[in-house]
Amino acid sequence: MLLNSKALSVAIIGLCLSGVALAAEKRISKSDLPPAVQKTAEKESQGSIVRGYTTDTESGRVEYEVQMTIHGHSKDVTIAPDGQLIEVEQQVTMDTLPADVKTGLQGKVGKGRITKIESLTKHGSIVAYEAQVVTAGKHSEMQVGPDGQPLDHEE
């Protein structure tokens, strides 16, 4: 059975869009990192176990990410091609959070259960805390600011 041209066009567009979504983040090896990125990655990963490297394009900019574990907690660093540190996501525990952040997260969780919390640092300052939550078997993420208040936009 032959597809008409309109259906074929829709199918091709759908395949192209799914290819774009799948190609978003690509695993690479350390040797694929530009020298400036390697230098920052080595500095940021001291004392940790590196789990892997990826490259991605965000808002038209190439970024590199190093996933690692340090003292049993995850730490992911995002680095620009010139070696500048863009963002650090580091797992933290509830007992290390400021009181306002604990209150803010617990207020947003409702009947859910927090499974992981990360601090998000940009330009050397924490800009948000992100919690992974399970509610009735469904996974979601939520963020609060460093003061525990809701954010105007997701970091």
N, C-alpha and C positions, 0 to 999 in steps of 0.2 A: 504494500500500500504506500503510495507516494504522499508526502506531506505537501500541503500548499505552501506557497512562498511566505505567507504571513506567519504560519506556524513554524516554518523552518527558521525564519528570522528571530522569532521569540526564543526558540531553542538555542540558537547560536549565541544570542545575547546572554541568556541564562548561563550557558557554559562559560562564556568569557567572564561574567561577573563572579561566578564561583571560583574561577581560576585566580582572579584578583584576590579574593578573600583567602584562598589557600596559600598564596604566595606572600602573604603579609610578613611573616616572621620566618627567617631562614637560619637553620643551625649551621655554624661554621666552626673552624678550628682556630686555635690561638694564632697560628701562622698566617691566617687570612686577615688578621687585624692590622690596620695601618700602624706604623711604628709609634706614633704619638698615642694611639689608643692602647697599644700594648704597654707602654710606660705607665699610663694611668691605671690600667687594669692590674698591673703588678703591684703598684702602690696600694690600691684599694683592697686587694685580695690577700695582703700579708696576714699570716696566721689563720687563714681559712682554707677550706677544701673547695676548689673550683669544680662546679658541676657541669658547666658548659658555657658556650658563647653563641650569641645570635646577632643577626643584623636585621634591621627593619627600616621602613621609611615612614616617618611621621610628619604630616603637613608638608610633604615634599622634601624633607631633610632626612638624610641617612643617619641612623643611630646604631650604636653597638651596645649590646647588653652582656654583662658577665653575671652568671648565676653562681652563687657560692653558699656554703654553709660555714658559719663561724660559731663556735661554742654551742652547737646543736640548733642554731637558729638560722633561718634563711636570710640572705642579703643579696639583693640584685642592684647592680649599678649600671646606669645608662650613661654612655660616653659619646660625645660628638667626634666626628672624624679628625678634628684638630687636637683631640685629647682632653678637651674641657669636660668636666664632670657636669652632667645635666641633672641627674636625679639619683637618689639612693633610697631604696625601699628596704627597710630592715625590720625583721620580726621582733616584736617586743611582747612582754607579758603584761597581763592586766595589773599585776601588783606593782609594776614600775611606772604606770601612767599617772600623770597629775590627776588630782581629785575631780577637776572640772571635766577632763576628758573621759574618765570612767563614767561619770554621771551622764554625759552627753551620749556616749555609746550605749549604755544600758537603757537610756530613755528611747533610743531609736530601735533597739532590738525587739521590743515587745515580747512575744511568746517564743522568739527565736533563740538560738544558742550560738554564741560566738565561738568559732573554731580556730581563728588565727587573727592576730592584729599586727599591722605594720605601721611604722612611722614613715612618712614621705618627706624627704629632705631635698630642697632645691636651693642653690646658692648658699649652702651652709646653714640654712635654717629650716626647722620643721614647719611645713606648710599644712600638713593634715595627718590624721590617723585614719587608716582604712581597716575595717573589720570584715572578715568573711563570716557569713551567718548562714545557719541552716534553720529553716522554718518549715515544719510539716514536710520534711524531706526535700525541700527546694533550696538550692544554694543561691545566695545573693551577696552583694558587697554594699557597704555603706561607708561614708566618710564624715568626719567632723573636723573642724579646725583645731589648731593647737590650743585653743581656749575651750574646746568641747562644744562649741556652737555649730549649728548647721552651716554648710558652705553655700555660697551663691552659685558656685560652679564646681564641678568635679576636678580634682587635681590630677 
